[in-house]
């Protein structure tokens, strides 16, 4: 699913790209390879542990010099306005409380240049109700430390935050997943 999101984002040589919630850093590697030596990748994650893990991942493949990692909160991105060509968010937006999702996406709009792209991959609440989805949501409500994310309306959230939807796809993992590409109007 992440690969499909990266393919939708289609980072190009020389671009400046931000990944929010980079976790182990494997998508950062793909992004750094895509933007090449003339591009730049920034990563933001809330966890110091993930920053250390991602640094190690990048060091192993020799791309640590092309990626700037920051520990921080996506509701207050520490970057200037209009500074990025693209943003990638994979299985992270659904970790935020519902009222925070618009704040995260508003920050994404702020730091993206006009015409910039955002690709979001997330567990989806869209579509048919299923037993598995209900169990997943129940588990999230009752055991949030074990099941820390929950299904959200990915495309709807991106669209309501002022992005023009370029493409949207739904795929099945063991739960439905939306892969959405939006563009900041300009």
Secondary structure as UniProt FT lines:
FT   HELIX           2..9
FT   TURN            13..14
FT   STRAND          16..20
FT   TURN            23..24
FT   HELIX           26..35
FT   TURN            36..38
FT   STRAND          40..45
FT   HELIX           48..60
FT   TURN            61..62
FT   HELIX           64..66
FT   STRAND          67..71
FT   HELIX           74..76
FT   TURN            81..82
FT   STRAND          84..90
FT   HELIX           93..95
FT   HELIX           98..111
FT   STRAND          112..124
FT   HELIX           131..142
FT   TURN            144..146
FT   HELIX           154..160
FT   TURN            161..162
FT   STRAND          163..172
FT   STRAND          176..184
//
